[in-house]
Amino acid sequence: MDTNRPLVQIFGLTFDLSIILTSTLAAIIVLLFAWLSTKRMTEKMPGKMQNLMEWVIEFVQNIMMNAMGKKDNLFVLAGGVGLILYLFISNIIGVPFSVIAGSSHSTWWKSPTADAHVTMTLAIMMIFYTHFIDIRLHGFKNYLLRFFKPFSALFPINVLEQFCTTLTLGLRLFGNVYAGELMLGVLAGAAISGFESGIFSGVGTSLLAIAPMMVWQLFCLFIGAIQAYIFVTLFMVYIGQRINEESMAA
């Protein structure tokens, strides 16, 4: 079945309503999880939600320690925790099911990170943040001089590296999530077509498609977690490169 995206134009700008819906819901889920896990914090007998949040924080701290050599920057830690939770939810929110409605067969429910606009926007924001840290720590002059190191002739390559870093960071996430949901759509289509073709001739085909689809859904959950981890790890590595520039130069 051919599907379309529910697009709307406001002030000359085109918005995908499905992306707005699922990305907003993913953010709400993260905020709700953070609120539920911290509203009754205790050191004596923490609940399951608090234990889970503490595990996530320790997990991100380990990423920071391995990538940056430090884990005491609370601002970066908070950003990393929020980012990994949001990415995980966004990567898997479209895995259990898909919603296609309307006469135009518009897809109203899918993972927001299965859209390159979302992943590239996240990548651009993260890279811009690392540049902001560099300017704040070393000053704008030293920030510019960094593009001429170790030789002035490498300036074009150093600039190109920033664009390539942004592209690989965003497209890696998009490609993995999109491919997973695309395969789910193919298996779901095979199952539906099997049931529609007849009771005797189509049931076997549908059963053969449903079993791998369930296995693939579990695999997509695993891929969603891995891709969230890789994205946050690379983000921390890029921050560590900016923070530790002086020590690496020495």
PyMOL commands that set and color helices and strands:
alter all, ss='L'
color gray80, all
select helices_A, chain A and resi 17-38+48-68+74-92+112-114+116-148+152-196+199-243+245-249
alter helices_A, ss='H'
color red, helices_A
select strands_A, chain A and resi 7-10+13-16+99-101+106-109
alter strands_A, ss='S'
color yellow, strands_A
deselect
rebuild
show_as cartoon
